[in-house]
Amino acid sequence: MIEFDRVTVHYAEAREPMLREVDLHIPEGELCLVAGRTGAGKSTLLRAINGLVPHFTGGTLYGSVTVQGRDTRSHPPRDLADVVGVVGQDPLAGFVTDTVEEELAYGMEQLALPASVMRKRVEETLDLLGIAELRDRPLRTLSGGQQQRVAIGAVLTSHPQVLVLDEPTSALDPTAAEDVLATVTRLVHDLGVTVVVAEHRLERVVQYADRLLYLPGDGTVVDGEPAAVLADIDLAPPLVELGRAAGWAPLPLSVRDARRRAANLRQRLADATAPPTAPAHDGPPALTARKIVVRYPGTVAVAGVDLDLPAGQVVALMGRNGSGKSSLLWALQGSGPRQVGTVTVTGPDGAIDPKTLPAGRARRQVGLVPQTPGDLLYLERVDAECAQADRESDAPAGTCRALLDQLTPGLPGDQHPRDLSEGQRLALALAVQLTAAPPVVLLDEPTRGLDYLAKRQFAAVVRRLAGEGRAVVVATHDVELVATLADRVVVMAQGEIVADGTAAEVMLASPAFAPQVAKVMAPEPWLTVDQVTTALADAGTPG
């Protein structure tokens, strides 16, 4: 179905090829998972499948890529539209219409399908992805996760034989992600669709994959069965890390497989000391919010929320897509709408509501990195963005660049921010906001597009901020990140707070928000691999 024959891709201003002498054969009806560090070339590999590389992106492609016998060198993307469907990292950037129903029909209109066929497929797709209630909604009013599902649906309506997905679950809550992946696997097993998916959250996808393509970052591609490839690389989901620590072979890829092998491990830890709960924060809160209400036409996004954010605490804000997380963050920061309620930040300038301040001063009270971090970037070079952030924040020269290097080391300073990968762009925006070092830091889906190693570095930065006495809120769907990072978890639903407690209290009580290790070790109260290995070491029991 898909053939790469000695494919090399070299962009004009790049020092080294992004892909180098790649040979691949992906047969029909296979689910192929693409993994690698941020910026390793995953998006380039995916875009080469339908000719976006090099017809749209530029650069030079050596060798050949053929899809169902069509050579992408002589068949630009428009000639492959009936065979290959592509969903990019930023769904909003790919929308061409105004409403959900129009977007689902647009691709079929370009293929000149009969109106009766289009109507039937639109209805099927609305039901398949659980977005029927959104059919008349303007695309720009949807949450990030809702936009992601609409983007996938817009591709599915054309019934492509090859489906290319770039970070398809990055903006989805755990339940929505499972629904999307269940849909994708049905397409593979029931209809024989070939699916190529790049994903940083391997724990969500690897159990469904027939093969794994790992890009180590030197332009090459390692091709093999998922368990075999994961055994030798440094990017691994928690189940694989747990399997390594326990000495299991072959490594488990699903919670079911891991639980079958973990009975002895659970028994060895039955008498171990439970992991410590979050430290107490008894001082005055850095931010106090009371009766916060945010309304949009026809929707109450935040319904009378009270929230205290103690200094030095990392709070994870969770909830399904559309539950009100982003609206609450923008209301706390002061830039977003807030019809009712008060916000008080206690910082160097005393107690103040950031909504009453000019944007520059408000940023020093509450820093916010939005879901679309590119909105914060407007200069032509990475170094220019970093230098401007230092100046605006009155920080020593090099502060922003040092933060960026902790998140994504080695990012070229002369590169244009718009040419960065999604993860690299997010890391740059995060570094820009952290340069101001406000007493309250709000991060909306900050790890979208970041690999496991980058997330560990991000977690270290957040812990350091909390250690310096700042209150940090991380709105995220990444349960593995929350298990590692959060002192406290706040769960929202329909604009209200429905759960608020320590990470262990909330996550162990919720199947939807439980991390993989918790599911494997239940009923023992362990959330992370590090907690398990530490307990084994303390008990004098080898892994």
N, C-alpha and C positions, 0 to 999 in steps of 0.2 A: 504493500500500500504506500509506504513512505520510504524513500531511498536517499541516503546521503552518500555520495561518492567522492571521497577525498576533498571534503568541503573546508575551505579556509575563508574566513571573513576578516577583512582588515579595513578599519575606518581611517579616513584620511589623516586625522590629527592624532591617532593613537600610536603609541610607541611599538606595541606588539599586537599581533592578530587577536581578535576576540575568540575566534574558533580556529583550530589548526589541524588540518589533515583528518577531518572527522569522517568515519565510515559507519553508517548505521543502516539497519533494515528493521522497520517496524511493520509487522504484518497486520492484516485486517482483524478487527475485533479485539485489539489489545489495549489495555490501559497502561500507559507508560508514564511513570513519574520522573520528573526532572528536578534535581536537587543540586545545591551548591551555595557557596558563600555569596553574599550580596555583591553584585557587580561582576560575577564570574562568567556571565554570558548566557544565562538561561533565557532571557527575553530575546536575545539574538537568535538562539537556536530555534525558539518557537516561531519567531517572525520569518525565519527562512523557509518554513514549511509552506506558507501561502504566498511567498514572493515579496512580502513587505521589506525583507532584506534581500537584495539591495534596492529594489525599485522605489521604495518610499524613504527608507532611512539613509540612503547613500552608502558610501563605502564600496569596496570591491569584493565580489564573491568569486572564488576560484573553485573549480570542481562543479558538481551538479547536484541539484535537489529535484527529485521527481515524485509527484503525488499522483497515484493511479495512472501512471504513464505520462503525465504532463510535466514537462521540464519548466521549472520556474524561471529559467533564463529567458525563455521565449513566451511564457505565459504569465503576464503580470497578475496582480491580485484580483482584478475584475474578471479574469478568465478562469479563476479558481473558486469564485464565490459560490458556485453550486456544489462544490466538493468539500471545501474547507471553511469551517466557521471558527472565528477567532474572538475571544473575549480578553481584552487587555487588563492591565493592573488598575487603571482608572476608568471605571465605567462611564462616569459623567462626560469624560472627554470623547467617548465614542458615540454618544447619543446624537441623533440628527433630527429628532422630532420633539414635540412638546409634552405629550402625554404617554402613559404606559401603553395603552392599546395601540396608538399610532406607531410607537416604536416596535412593538411586536410584529406589526404588519409591514413595516418599511422594507425589510430585506426581501420578503416575498413579492412585494410590488416591483422591486428591481429585477426579479426573476420572471416577471410577467405571469404569475400564477393566477388562476381564475379566482374571482371574488368569493365564490362558495368555498373553495379550498382554504383561502386565507382565513375566512371567518371560523371555520371548523378548527384550524390549527391554533388560532389565537385562543379559543376557548379551552382547547386541550392543554395548552401551555400555561394559561392562567391557573388551571386546576393542578397541573403537575407540580408547579413551584409554589403553590399556596399564596398567590398574589391576586386573586380574583377581586378582592375588595379595593385594590389599587388601580383598577383599570382606567378610571377617569382622572387619576391624580396627575398633576404636573410633575415631570421628572425631577425638577430642581427642588421640589418640596419633600422628596423622599429622604429617608435616612440613608447612610452609606451602605448598610446591608441590604436595604430594599433596592437601591440602585444596582447592586451587584446581581441580585436575582433577576431583575428586569433585563440586564445586559445578557445574562446567560439565556434567558427566555427568547430574546430577540434573535439569537443565533439558532436556537433549537427549532424555531418555527420553519426554517428553511430546510430542515431535515438533512443536514450535511453528513457526508460519509466519514469525515475527519473533523474532530472537535478539538480545538487548541485553547487551553485555559491557562491564563497567567495569573497566579495567586487567586483562584476563584473563591476561596473561603476566607480571605484575609479580613473582610469587614463583617463577617457573619457571626452571630452568636452560636454556641455549640449545637443547639437544636436545629437551627436553620442550616448550619453547615452539614449536619448529618442528612437533612432532607435533600440538599443539593447533591451531595455525594451519592445518596441512594438513587437519585434520578440519573446521575452519570453512570453508575454501575449497571442500572437497568438498560441504558442505551447500549452499553458494551455487551452485556450478556444476552439481551433479548433481540436487539436489532443489529448487532455486529458492527456498531460504530467504533472507529478507532479514536481513542482519546489520548492526547498528550497534554499533561498538566504539570506546570511548575508550581511548587508550593514549598514555603519555608516551614510550615507547621506539619512536619512529616507525620506526627502522631495521628493526624486526622485522615491521612490518605494512604499511608504505606501498606496498610493491611489489605487494601483493595487492588494494589498495583500488581501487574504481571511481571514488570521489569522496572529497574531503576537506572536512570542515566545520571551519573554524578559528575559535575564539572568542578575539578579541583582549583580552577583559576588560571591554569597555564595554557588554556586553549584546547586541551584534550578533553575527551569524554570517556568515563569509565562505564561500561555497559554490562549489566548482569542481573541475576535474581536479587530482589531487595535484601534478603537476609544475608546473602554472601557479600554484597557491596557494603552494607552497613557495618559489617564486622570489622572493616579495616579503615573507616574514615572517622573524622572528628566531629561530623555533624550527625547526631543521632537523637531520636526521640527518647523520652524517659523510659519507655518499656525496654528499649535496646540497652540503655545504660544500666537499668536494673538487672537485665539478663547478664550483662558483662560482670556486674558486681557479684551476682549470685553464681556465676560460672555455668550458666545454662548454655547448652548447644543442641540443636541450632537455636539462634536467638528468636525470641517471640516477637511477633509483629502485631498481635491483637491482645486485648485484655483477656479474652477467653483463654488463649494459649498460655498467657502468663499466669493466670489464676490456677490453671491445672498443674503448673509446676511449682507454685508458691506455697503449698501447704506446709512443707518443711520449714521454709523461711518464716512464715507467719508463726509457726510453733516456736522457733528459736527466739523470736522477738516478743513472745507473749508476756514475758516477765521483764522486758526492758523498760527503762524509764521513758515515759511519753515525752515527745518533743516539747520544749517550752512554748508557752503561749506568748503572745505579743507583750512587750514591756508596757507597763502602765505609763500614761502621760497625764500627770496630775496638774500641770501648770495651766495657765489661762490659754484658751484657744487662739491660734493665729488668725482664724477666720470664724466668724459666727454668722449664720444665715437663719432668718426666721420668716416663715410663712411665704416662701418664694412661690410665685405663680407666674407662669409663662403661657401665653395664649397665642395661637395662630388662627387664622380664619377657619372656623369649623373644628378646631382641635385645641384641647388643653394639654400642653406638652408637659408642664410641671404643675402639680396640684397641691400647693400649700406645704412645701417641703421645709423642714427644720434640719439644720446640719451644723455640727461643730467640728472644726478641723484643728486638732491640737498640734502645736509645734513639735517637730521631730517625728511625726507619725506618717507612714505611707498608707494611704487609703485606696483600695481598689473599688472602683465604681462599676458595677456589673448590671446586667439585665438584657433582655432580648432586644433586637433591633426595634427602634421606635419607642422605647420605654421612657425616653426623656433625658438620657444621660448627657448628650451634647448640649441640649437646651439649658440644662442646669449649669453646666460648666460655663457657658457663655453668659448666663445671668450672674454667676458668681464673679466673673472677670469684669463685668460692667459694660462690655461692648454689645452684648446681645440684649434682646427685649426682656423686660421684667416689669410686668404690670402691677404686681403687688409684692410686698415683702421688703426686708432690709438685709443688707450685707455689711458687716463691719470687719475690717482687717486691722489687726494690731501689729504695727511695724515700727520702723525707725521714725516715721512721721506721726506716731500716735495712732489713735483709733480713727479710721476713716472709711467711707464707702467709695470704692474705686469708680463707681458709676458717676460720681460727682467730679472726677478729675479729668484733665486732658489726657489723651491717649498715651503720651510719653510718660507721664507720671503714674498713670494707672498700671502701665506695664511693670513699673518697679514695685508695685504693691502685689499684683497678681499676674504671673506670666502664664500664657495659654498657647499650647501648640495644637492647632486644629487637625481634623481628619485629613484635610488636603493641605499638607505643609507647604506645597509650592506657592500657595497664596501669600506666604510671608517673604518670598524671595523675588527680588526685582532687579538685581545687578547682573553683570555679564560674566563674572568670574567668581569661583568659590572663595578665593582669597579676598576679593572685594567685599563679599557678603560678611566674611569674618571681621575684616577691618572696620566695616561700618558698624557692626554689632558692638565691637569694642568701644568705638567712639560714642555711640548713642547711650551706652551703659556706663560710661566713664570707667571702664575696666582697663587694666594694663594691657598693652599691645601683646597679642598672642594668646589671650585668654580663650577666645572663641575657637581658635584653631586647635588649641590643646584639648578642649572638650570634644571637638569633632574627631580628632585622632583617637580618642578613647572609644568612640562609637564605631567609626569606620576608618581604620588606619590607612594612611597612604593615599588618600583621595587627592588627585592632582589639583593644585591650586589654580591653574589656568583654565580649568574646565568650566563650561557654562552650566549653571545649575539646572537648566532645562534639559541638558543632555545626560543628567545623572539617572540612575535607576531609581525606582520608587523608594527603596530602602535608603539609598545614599542621600536622596533629596530630603527624606524625613530626618535623617541624622543631622544634616546641615541646619534645617529649621530648628531642630531641638537644641543644637548647640547655640544658635543665635538667641533663642529665648532664655536659655540657662545662663548666658553671659550676664544678663541683668541681675541674676541672683535675687529675685524677689522673695519675701517671706512665705509666699504661697505659690506653688507651681501646679498648674493643671495641664494634664497631658491626655489628649483625646486620641485613643488608638495609637499610641506612640511606637509600637513595634511592628506595625504593618510593613511588610517588606524586609524585615530584619531576620537574619539567620540565627541559629542557636548561639553561636559564639558572640555575635553582635548584641544579642539580648542579654547575655551574661555581663557584657561590658556596660550596657545600658543600665542593668540592675545595680551594678557597682556605683555608677554615677548617681542614681536615685538614692541609694542608701547613704552615700556621702552627703547629699543635700539634706536628707533627713537628719543625719548625724550632726550637721551644722545648725540644726534647730529650725529647719523649714518644714512646713506642712506640704505634703505632696499628694495629689489625687491623680490616679491613673485610671481613666475610663478604658476598659478593654474587654474583649471576648476571650482573651488568651488565658485559659485557666491554669496552664503550666507556669506562665509568668507570675500570676497572682499567688500561686502556691509558694513560689520561691521568694517573692518580693514583699508581699503585703503584710502589714501588721493587722489591718482591719479590712473587712469587706462590707460594702453597702450595696444592696441589691434593689434596683428600681423596677417597677411595673406600672404601666398606665400613669406615669407621672408621679407616682408615690413611692416612698421607701417602704419596702416590704420585709427587709431583713437587714440587720446591722449588728455585727459582732466580730470576734476575732476570725482570722482566716480559717483556722481549724473548725471553729463552731459552725460557720456558714457553709464551708465547702464540704465537710464530712456529712452534713445533713442534706445535701442536695445532689442527686444523681446527675443533674444537668451541668453543675459547676464543679463536680469532683474531678481532680486531676487523675492521670492514669495510675500513678502509684497508689493513690487512695483506693481506687477501684480494685486493684490487685491485692492490696494488703488488708482490706476491710475484713473483719470489724476492728482491726488494729488501727490506731490513729496516726498513720504516717502519710505525709503529703508529697514528699520529694525523695529522690534517690539519695541525696546528701544526708537526709535524716536517717534513712535506713542504714547506710554504710557507717555513719557515726555511731548508731546504736549497736551495730555488730562489733565495731571496734571497741566500744566501751564494755561490751559483754565478753570481750576476748574471744569472739567467734569469727573465724575467717569467712569472707564472702563466698 
